[in-house]
Amino acid sequence: MENKSVNKQDDKSVNKSGIKSLNKTDFIKNLDNDIVNIINEHFFNRDNELVIKINPEDLKKICLYFFKDLKFYLLSAFAADESKDGGNNFKIRYIFSHSSMDLFIIVETYASADGIFPSLSADMPVLNWYEREIKDLFGLIPEGHPDPRPLMLFPENYPQDTNKNNEINSQYSSDSASCHPLRKDYPSGLRPEFKKYGEYNYNKDVKGDGVFNILVGPVHAGIIEPGHFRFCMSGEPILQLEIRHFWKHRGIEKIAEGKTIDEALSLAEKISGDHCVAHSLAFLSAAEKILDIKISDRGLYLRTIYAELERLLCNINDFAWLFQDVGYSFGAQETFVLKEDIMELNKYLSGSRFNKGVLSLGGINACGDIDELKKKILTEKLSDFKKRYLNLKKALLNSSTIQERFEETGYINKETALDLCALGLAARASGVASDTRKEHSYLIYDKLHFNSKVLKNKDVFARLLIRFYDIEESFSIITQCLNELHAEGTQTSLNDADINIKKYKLNAAILTSTETGVNTAGNNSNNAVFWGLGYCESQRGNIMHFVELDERAKILRWKIRDPSFHNWQLIEFAVIGDIIADFPIVNKSLNLSYAGNDL
Amino acid sequence: MLNILKTRIKEGIKVRKINIKDIKKDNIVIFNEELRNKLLNKSENRHFINNISIRLVDSGSCNACLHELSALTNPYYDMERFGFKFVAAPKHADVLMVAGCVTRNMYSALMKTYENIPNPKFVVAIGDCAIDGGEFKDSYATLGGIKDKLRVDILIKGCPPEPIDILSGLLLAFGKPIK
């Protein structure tokens, strides 16, 4: 398949003809008239968060207009239970973003009184898992969903609804016939009785002479997280792959409800252990926006350094595993040594090999500060790492046997990437620009010089090359940050952060008095609630957190979306036609998180 | 490749020496004190010493523990020099290693793995949330930790525990007696 437009410029020109202007303030005016007419209400929640309220019957029209006509892509979709006594009020939000505009569009609608909302999965395949997730956790029915099987609450282990009648005030108990844990009337900590409830139904498999199935998992033959894969095979080539995930569903979003920001931060670090900095960064940036906490320049630079160190570590790790999976142990072990050295550098810098506990509300904890001595050692180590990394890269690029395995393996077509809203390096290797650092600049990425490379080769090798670019950019970004770190104006930071936190702790009622938050509960200021979006570009792609706090600054709703949630669905398409021995390579070329996906 | 070889010759072997007398003992809890004394010293079981096959099951960790476990096989820690190895099938294993809390969805897979390990078998819990579920112990989606489901012989604490702690824990339990 040919890719017509592969770089950003082309995308931009397409959109310019679609939207007359990319100006944020006139954005609504420039939409089509029949779209403007069905919008009930619109306002800017923050500079770049445009909220559009619509009726459920118009949902399909609006979403498809943004997704298909204006080339926006979906970042998250989730429900929230805002029921009051006796009422039944479920809000459903869809977050869209665009690769050439710093604007999030939040399409907000509601489920009908009997708990039904329209399904868009047939037109927007990316919504497939999102709608099934809403169905499991809230008991709302996506009407017309092509595949309404349970997603994270396995039919074997959780009671499933038998009737479609959604009684909102039914008393949940351990033997009740339904389990919708994210509803507010579902008591925290209540466990349905543990017994066998039903069976899992696979998707339709391939039938025919010589076609056979291979079932793998959930317990794998190595040090791998649990996931279940069913391959339909004919000889060596894979005809179909069904991925069954959510074995490690831990219910993080429910546990977090009612917790303070500090308690939730500890959970954020456990969403996906190797991405603990990225997830805490996304969570904190949402919380800081809501509480209106400003971070000092030094705090921003330090956060950038830790975010890039994490990106570097994960990319080196994936690089090592790719070597390992093609049987090139020599290169793999050398790269593992490099990875271990980076982790020990992390430990030297912050006391934790994963930089856990470095970020805090309002800035950086004292353990993560980088003084002159640490800066000197960090600079020395980085130049040493870079030299070793370049040697390894050369070894790989000089080996035709390794490249032969990577090239033309695991194709992800641009159409697939766009339909499933591929994020991060998976998208960038298939000709789709996707880098939150460029699109919605956060921290200090707008002041730094770096490129976000887009390739159109769409195979495993392209994704490896994107990793190489990312690794080199990370080295460069950390160096740039270190140079700025001890320049004028960035020296006093940690104290500022402390003051901010004290301010927040002193007056928890700060939320009810501040004007910056938006009262989404209508005019009733007693029930004021505040929400914001937190996002960052992790090594795997965009991380999107939606955080809603109550008036005591405790978590009301926290929707976490790891990039793996989008990118796992790509693998079902990437392996088709490849031989089964290439599956580990395709899998490792994306190296997705199971924990972040399952939550 | 020649460059890499050159550096390797220049820098020498990376393997880190582990001095079992200096390890931080508060990170390692051995619940089953008789483990060494009774089982491992019995003549028919002495083959376990420094010869342990491990089957790892991740029943709900955040994957940081897994990163640290895979670090055990890198040239720094190289746990195979002590006779510890990860095996693919439970039938080949002596030890069930569990990382993370036990989720409802993983419970039966975990139990099946345990049942398929031949006797005598040991259970090693990795990380703070393995034993009682940690922060996830009250969730609707977990069943707490493995504490009340399996007899845990060794717990290695930490979030995540560092590779050196994991290796020390294994050595304390299954290594040669300290003199």
Interface residues (C-beta under 8 A of the other chain):
Chain A: F154 E156 N157 Y158 C179 P181 Y186 S188 G189 L190 R191 P192 F194 P218 V219 A221 G222 I223 I224 E225 P226 F246 W247 K248 H249 R250 G251 I252 K254 I255 S266 L267 E269 K270 I271 S272 G273 D274 C276 N317 F330 G331 Q333 E334 F336 V337 K339 E340 M343 R353 F354 K356 R388 N391 L392 K394 A395 N398 S593 Y594 A595
Chain B: M1 N3 I4 T7 R8 K14 L56 V57 D58 S59 G60 S61 C62 N63 A64 C65 L66 H67 E68 L69 S70 A71 T73 N74 P75 Y76 F86 A88 A89 G100 C101 T103 R104 N105 M106 Y107 S108 A109 T113 C129 E135 F136 D138 S139 Y140 A141 T142 L143 C159 P160 E162
